[in-house]
Amino acid sequence: MKRFKSAWIVGLVIITALLLLILYRYISYQNLPVIHMKASNITIRQDEELPALSVDVEVDKEDEMIEDENDYSVSDLVKELQEGKHYQIVHTDDLSKEGEYQLEIKLDDETQKKIDKDWKWRVRLELEDGSMTILNKYGDWEGKKFLKTDGTYASGWMDLGTSTYYFNEQNEYVTGEQKIGNTTFYFSDEGILDENKNTINPAKPMLALTFDDGPGKYTMDVLNLLEQQKARATFFVLGDNVPKFPEEIKKMSELSCEIGNHSTSHPNLKKLDKSQIQYQLQTTEDRIYQIIGKESTLVRPPYGAVNETVRSYIDKPIVLWTVDTLDWKYRDTEYIKKYIIENAKDGEILLMHDIHQTTVEAMKEVIPELVEEGYQLVTVSELKEFRDVGRAVS
Ligand code: ZN
């Protein structure tokens, strides 16, 4: 009986001691110095550079020791944290997507290990995430209006990264079927241009490739490249060559490429009289018409030689170029590739010649690369509708 009683007392003492120990630990833990770290909240616009991310570090008791042997105190740790040591701020890498994201404070492995073990009864660390808001880089929606970052409302065509809109005179986006200029466009109820129903997106870059002096034996290669890339170009053909390459003329028409009149035998029209000029142009028209039942839509005089007199005899738009590749002179595939890629810009009309093998070789890389870069390869007449090409039009 006595033995039983003493065992009972020993048990009670042990349990009490354990409870006291737990209570002591709990109270000690509650009394530990607390370092509170809070990542800041920031707001940026898409693709903006990330500003320096800051973390607020606060502590309630600074004088306590963390490592007695190293004379390392809480205030030492706080100072180092304030200097940006021992942690990283983890965030999304993709600054191109609108949205709200976390800014997470992550201690480096070594510090995290110390906090969990060696410093467990010396200091507590509380980490509070911050937030990163990424706004549309072009501005902000206000109902059907879009306030741009420059403080004005969007008007006309506007590409907002993923979607294209057209804003009317009230600065509101349009919906449904809309005739803008000479073209009918289709928009969703949210105002987004339906790119499947429209062949051209006026808000995106476009340029016109033009080929003079053909058709020739390499022209079909150019046409096949255009077909593969769903692209178009303009061919200013010579009447003397047209009957030799009827398949090429048919294919140009099938691919919705534009056919222009470059005279019959490439004379300087400024040196000809009215009847000679009319003969040069009309012969080419007749030969094109015989093949596809349609006339050309533009004229480009040989050498770009045009004056008031020549102009007065021509009743179609006369279009020259804005970028002369000088491909006929250099006959160098690498040179032509490099020159075009460097000079390709929205709204340009590039002059080339499809009778040179070096030019056509260059096109094998140039056409896919321009498409890849986001250029719409359009005809001269299409470009004229959406861009000011006044400097190329006589
Ligand atoms: Zn020419």
Residues whose N, C-alpha, C, O or C-beta is under 5 A from the ligand:
A	BS01	ZN	D212 D213 P302 Y303
